[in-house]
Amino acid sequence: MITIKDIQAAAEVLAGQVNRTACLRSRVLSKMTGADVYLKFENFQFTASFKERGALNKLASLTDAERQAGVVAMSAGNHAQAVAYHAGRLGIDSTIVMPTNTPFTKIRNTRDLGATVVLHGENLVEAQARMEALVEEGRTLVHPFDDPLVMAGQGTLALEMLEDQPQLDTLIVPIGGGGLMSGCAVAAKSVNPDIRLVGVESEGYCSAWAAISGQPELPRGGQTIAEGIAVKNVGRQTLEVIREWVDEFAQVPETAIERAVGLIVNVEKVIVEGAGAAGLAALLTEPERYRGRKVGLVLCGANIDTRLLASVLTRQLVLESRLVHLQVAIQDSPGFLGRVAAAIGQAGGNIVQVHHQRLQVIHHPKDAVLDALVEAQDEAHAQRIIDALEQAGFVVTRGVSGIE
């Protein structure tokens, strides 16, 4: 089991080689949740993830012979880029084993950082066989989480948080394989034994809670936007640390993670991936649990697919009634589209797109329906737009658009 001395030693190794990211209070999120919220911006690391800390601490420990033989890692995400980047900086040859279905952008980014990428198998389980063969050939494994040096490196993050914001009484930390949580738990409890440690997992991947609570039947699978913590089995070594040091656990739904990603973009003006928003998702899900406390959240990464981010942000506009789908019944005659547009414009709405439907057999052949996607300020403004249309003599139905 790692100790505070291991984490302090890791901090000396990492000094000047990874960013000491800011830990700042969020006024808006504090007001929204009722907690005093502080954010650790690990998404500002060079590879946009905390994974650099553990990877570099492990790489720096290698003997000359191990450096000559090179390293291997298995990852389809942030760990791959962290190992590739710091191995390249240190002149160490690195090979990253990825499943064949890994998104092209992740493969390209890892190669651009200097690693040799080996594509093998359709998932990480199948890729593991190739990784193990490379270890047998003499390469050193840089495990993404189940390694004391990796755990100690990740723990430096909590040391920085408590140095910058010593008043924190609660840390909410995402749990995937457990490397971040285990390192942060030892660091935080060693500095402040009374601090409250909460491990947060996606509802579909609550592996740590399943292991600790003795409920192996809990779900571990399915789609999630928090891929960084979508781990079916927590690490053997990390689990022992988590079992001893972590006070509480939270399981958050996908809807809360999605909302948290959108809030951080809109409130803090920074990008986070699903795993990076999990801590805020826990606050949003159970605000009474943290009300009045000084809470530290780790924005642990920002490597979210741009198409997914666009979808999340657009869906949030719909949920906040800032994009509204209206179906307006009109006569299929000249001038009616203009009258609808005028009513919406006079109410302060903005038509984003409109589709003229004439083929709905439930309507008279001389009638039509306008499907309009309208931009509004909020729900109250959307209702004012609807009222304006109805006062102009139109029948309006709140529709369900393709993005809802």
C-alpha positions in Angstrom: 0.0 0.0 0.0 1.3 3.4 -0.9 2.1 6.1 1.8 2.2 9.8 1.9 6.0 9.6 1.5 5.5 7.8 -1.8 3.2 10.6 -3.0 5.5 13.4 -1.8 8.4 11.7 -3.6 6.3 11.5 -6.8 5.6 15.3 -6.4 9.3 15.9 -6.5 9.7 13.8 -9.6 6.8 15.6 -11.4 7.8 19.1 -10.5 8.3 21.1 -13.6 7.4 18.2 -15.9 3.6 18.3 -15.6 1.4 21.3 -15.1 0.5 22.4 -11.6 -3.1 23.0 -12.5 -5.3 25.6 -10.8 -7.8 24.8 -8.1 -10.4 27.6 -8.1 -13.8 28.4 -6.6 -16.8 28.4 -9.0 -19.2 31.0 -7.9 -22.0 29.9 -10.2 -21.8 26.2 -9.4 -21.6 27.0 -5.7 -24.8 29.0 -6.0 -26.5 26.3 -8.0 -25.7 23.4 -5.7 -25.6 25.0 -2.3 -22.1 23.7 -1.7 -18.9 25.8 -1.8 -17.4 24.3 -5.0 -13.8 24.3 -6.0 -12.6 22.8 -9.4 -9.2 21.2 -10.1 -8.5 21.9 -13.7 -6.6 18.7 -14.7 -8.1 19.1 -18.2 -5.3 21.7 -18.7 -2.5 19.1 -18.7 -0.7 18.9 -22.1 -2.6 15.7 -23.0 -5.7 17.1 -21.4 -5.8 14.5 -18.6 -4.5 13.7 -15.1 -3.0 10.5 -16.5 0.3 12.2 -17.1 1.1 12.2 -13.4 1.0 8.4 -12.9 2.6 7.6 -16.2 5.5 9.9 -15.7 6.1 8.8 -12.2 6.3 5.2 -13.4 8.5 6.0 -16.4 10.9 8.0 -14.2 11.5 5.0 -12.0 12.9 2.7 -14.8 16.4 1.5 -14.7 18.7 2.1 -17.7 18.2 -1.4 -18.9 14.4 -1.0 -18.7 14.6 2.2 -20.6 16.6 0.6 -23.3 14.0 -2.3 -23.6 11.1 0.1 -23.9 7.6 0.1 -22.4 4.2 -1.1 -23.3 0.7 0.0 -22.3 -2.8 -1.0 -23.1 -5.3 1.8 -23.5 -7.8 3.3 -25.9 -7.8 6.7 -24.2 -6.0 9.1 -21.9 -3.4 6.7 -20.5 -2.2 5.9 -24.1 -1.5 9.6 -24.8 0.1 10.2 -21.4 2.5 7.3 -21.8 3.3 8.2 -25.4 4.0 11.8 -24.6 6.3 11.4 -21.6 8.1 8.3 -22.9 8.9 10.4 -26.0 10.2 13.2 -23.8 12.4 10.8 -21.9 13.7 9.1 -25.0 12.0 5.8 -24.1 10.5 3.7 -26.9 6.8 3.0 -26.2 4.3 0.7 -27.7 0.6 1.1 -27.1 -1.8 -1.8 -27.7 -5.3 -0.7 -28.7 -8.4 -2.6 -29.8 -9.0 -2.5 -33.6 -12.2 -0.5 -33.1 -10.5 2.4 -31.4 -11.5 5.8 -32.9 -9.1 7.0 -35.6 -8.5 10.3 -33.8 -7.2 8.5 -30.7 -4.9 6.3 -32.8 -3.6 9.3 -34.7 -3.0 11.4 -31.5 -1.1 8.6 -29.9 1.1 8.0 -32.9 1.7 11.8 -33.3 3.0 11.8 -29.7 5.7 9.3 -30.7 4.3 5.8 -29.8 4.1 2.7 -31.9 0.4 1.7 -32.0 -0.4 -2.0 -32.3 -4.1 -2.7 -33.1 -5.2 -6.1 -31.7 -8.6 -7.6 -30.8 -12.0 -6.0 -30.7 -11.9 -5.0 -27.0 -9.4 -4.4 -24.2 -9.7 -8.0 -23.0 -8.5 -9.3 -26.4 -5.9 -6.6 -26.7 -4.4 -7.7 -23.3 -3.1 -10.9 -24.8 -0.9 -8.9 -27.2 0.2 -6.6 -24.5 1.3 -9.6 -22.3 3.3 -11.0 -25.2 5.2 -7.7 -25.4 5.9 -7.8 -21.7 7.3 -11.3 -22.0 9.6 -10.0 -24.8 11.2 -7.7 -22.2 9.1 -4.4 -22.3 8.0 -2.9 -19.0 4.3 -2.6 -18.5 3.0 0.9 -17.6 -0.4 -0.1 -16.1 -3.1 2.5 -16.3 -4.0 2.2 -12.6 -3.0 -0.9 -10.7 0.6 0.1 -9.9 1.9 1.8 -6.7 4.0 4.3 -8.7 1.0 5.2 -10.9 -1.2 5.5 -7.8 1.3 7.7 -6.1 1.7 9.9 -9.1 -2.1 10.5 -9.3 -2.1 11.3 -5.6 0.0 14.4 -6.2 -3.2 16.0 -7.6 -4.9 15.9 -4.1 -1.7 17.3 -2.5 -1.9 20.3 -4.7 -5.6 20.8 -4.1 -5.1 20.9 -0.3 -2.1 23.1 -0.6 -4.1 25.6 -2.7 -7.4 25.2 -0.8 -6.7 23.9 2.7 -10.3 24.6 3.8 -11.7 21.8 1.7 -13.6 19.3 3.8 -14.9 17.0 0.9 -13.3 15.6 -2.2 -15.4 14.0 -4.9 -13.2 11.9 -7.1 -14.2 9.7 -10.1 -13.4 6.0 -9.9 -12.7 3.8 -12.9 -9.8 1.4 -12.3 -9.2 3.3 -9.0 -5.7 4.8 -9.5 -6.8 8.4 -9.1 -9.1 7.7 -6.2 -6.6 5.6 -4.3 -3.7 8.1 -4.7 -5.9 11.0 -3.8 -7.4 9.2 -0.8 -4.0 8.5 0.8 -2.8 12.0 0.1 -5.9 13.8 1.4 -6.4 11.7 4.5 -2.7 12.0 5.4 -3.0 15.8 5.2 -6.4 16.0 6.8 -7.7 12.9 8.5 -11.2 14.4 8.8 -11.7 15.1 5.1 -14.6 13.4 3.6 -13.8 11.3 0.5 -16.5 10.4 -2.0 -15.9 8.1 -4.9 -18.2 8.6 -7.8 -19.0 6.1 -10.5 -21.4 5.8 -13.5 -24.5 3.8 -12.6 -23.6 1.4 -15.4 -20.1 0.8 -14.2 -20.1 0.9 -10.3 -17.3 -1.7 -10.1 -15.7 -0.4 -6.9 -19.0 -0.2 -5.0 -20.0 -3.6 -6.3 -16.8 -5.1 -4.9 -16.8 -3.3 -1.6 -20.5 -3.8 -0.9 -20.4 -7.5 -1.9 -23.0 -7.0 -4.7 -21.3 -8.5 -7.8 -24.7 -8.5 -9.6 -24.6 -4.7 -9.9 -24.6 -3.5 -13.5 -21.2 -3.2 -15.3 -21.9 -2.5 -18.9 -23.8 -0.5 -21.5 -23.4 2.8 -23.2 -21.9 5.7 -21.4 -20.5 9.1 -22.2 -18.1 8.7 -19.2 -15.8 6.2 -21.1 -12.8 7.1 -18.8 -14.5 5.5 -15.8 -16.3 2.7 -17.7 -14.2 0.0 -16.2 -15.7 -3.4 -15.5 -13.3 -4.4 -12.8 -11.5 -2.1 -10.4 -7.8 -2.8 -9.8 -6.7 -5.4 -7.1 -4.2 -3.0 -5.4 -6.4 0.1 -5.8 -9.4 -1.7 -4.3 -7.6 -2.4 -1.1 -6.7 1.3 -0.7 -10.2 2.4 -1.6 -11.7 0.0 0.8 -9.6 1.4 3.7 -9.6 5.1 2.9 -12.8 6.1 1.0 -15.7 7.2 3.2 -18.6 7.2 0.7 -19.6 6.2 -2.8 -22.0 7.8 -5.3 -23.5 6.3 -8.5 -24.7 8.9 -11.0 -27.0 8.4 -14.0 -26.1 9.3 -17.5 -28.5 12.2 -17.6 -26.6 13.9 -14.7 -23.3 13.3 -16.4 -24.6 14.8 -19.6 -26.0 17.8 -17.9 -22.7 18.3 -15.9 -20.7 18.3 -19.2 -22.9 21.0 -20.6 -22.9 23.1 -17.4 -19.1 23.1 -17.2 -18.8 24.2 -20.8 -21.4 27.0 -20.3 -20.5 28.1 -16.8 -16.7 27.6 -16.7 -16.1 28.0 -20.5 -13.9 24.8 -20.6 -14.3 21.4 -22.1 -14.5 18.2 -20.1 -15.2 14.6 -21.0 -17.9 12.6 -19.2 -15.5 11.2 -16.6 -14.3 14.7 -15.8 -17.9 15.9 -15.1 -18.8 12.9 -12.9 -18.0 14.8 -9.7 -20.4 17.7 -10.6 -23.0 15.0 -11.6 -22.9 13.7 -8.1 -23.5 17.2 -6.7 -26.4 17.7 -9.1 -27.9 14.3 -8.3 -27.9 14.7 -4.5 -27.3 18.4 -3.6 -28.6 18.0 -0.1 -25.8 15.5 0.6 -23.2 18.2 0.1 -25.0 21.4 1.0 -22.9 23.8 3.1 -19.7 21.8 2.6 -16.5 22.9 0.9 -16.3 20.5 -2.0 -13.3 19.8 -4.3 -14.1 18.4 -7.7 -11.6 17.0 -10.2 -12.1 17.9 -13.8 -9.9 14.9 -14.7 -9.9 15.0 -18.5 -11.1 16.8 -21.6 -10.7 14.3 -24.4 -14.3 14.1 -25.5 -15.2 13.3 -29.1 -16.2 16.6 -30.8 -19.3 15.1 -32.4 -20.4 13.8 -29.0 -19.8 17.1 -27.4 -21.8 18.9 -30.1 -24.7 16.4 -29.4 -24.5 16.9 -25.7 -24.6 20.7 -25.9 -27.5 20.7 -28.4 -29.5 18.3 -26.3 -28.9 20.6 -23.3 -30.4 23.5 -25.3 -33.5 21.4 -25.8 -33.7 20.4 -22.2 -33.4 24.1 -21.1 -36.1 25.1 -23.7 -33.6 27.2 -25.5 -34.4 25.2 -28.6 -38.1 24.4 -29.0 -39.9 22.4 -31.7 -43.2 23.8 -32.6 -45.9 22.4 -35.0 -48.1 25.2 -36.4 -51.2 24.3 -38.4 -51.7 26.8 -41.3 -53.7 27.1 -44.5 -51.6 26.1 -47.5 -51.9 29.5 -49.1 -49.5 32.3 -49.9 -48.6 34.6 -46.9 -49.2 32.2 -44.0 -45.6 31.3 -43.6 -44.7 34.9 -43.4 -47.4 35.5 -40.7 -46.0 32.7 -38.6 -42.5 34.0 -38.9 -43.7 37.5 -38.0 -45.4 36.3 -34.9 -42.4 34.4 -33.8 -40.1 37.3 -34.5 -42.3 39.9 -32.7 -42.2 37.6 -29.6 -38.4 37.6 -29.7 -37.9 34.1 -31.1 -35.5 33.1 -33.8 -36.4 30.4 -36.3 -33.4 28.0 -36.7 -35.1 25.8 -39.3 -38.5 25.2 -40.7 -40.1 22.4 -42.7 -43.4 22.7 -44.6 -45.4 19.5 -44.3 -48.3 19.0 -46.8 -48.7 15.2 -46.8 -50.1 14.5 -43.3 -53.4 12.7 -44.2 -55.0 13.7 -40.9 -55.2 17.2 -42.1 -57.4 18.7 -44.9 -55.7 18.8 -48.3 -55.8 22.6 -48.2 -54.0 22.7 -44.9 -50.4 22.2 -44.0 -48.2 22.0 -40.9 -45.1 24.0 -40.3 -42.4 22.1 -38.3 -40.3 24.9 -36.8 -37.2 24.7 -34.6 -37.2 28.0 -32.7 -34.5 29.5 -30.5 -35.8 31.0 -27.2 -34.3 32.3 -24.0 -35.8 29.8 -21.6 -39.1 28.0 -20.9 -41.0 31.2 -20.0 -39.9 32.8 -23.3 -40.9 29.7 -25.2 -44.3 29.9 -23.8 -44.6 33.6 -24.7 -43.8 32.6 -28.3 -46.5 30.0 -28.3 -49.0 32.5 -26.8 -48.1 35.0 -29.6 -48.8 32.4 -32.3 -52.1 31.4 -30.7 -53.1 35.1 -30.4 -52.4 35.4 -34.1 -55.0 32.7 -34.7 -52.8 29.6 -35.2 -53.1 26.2 -33.5 -49.7 25.3 -32.0 -48.5 22.0 -30.7 -45.2 21.5 -28.8 -43.5 18.9 -31.0 -40.7 16.3 -30.4 -37.8 17.1 -32.6 -35.1 14.8 -33.8 -32.7 16.1 -31.2 -34.9 15.7 -28.2 
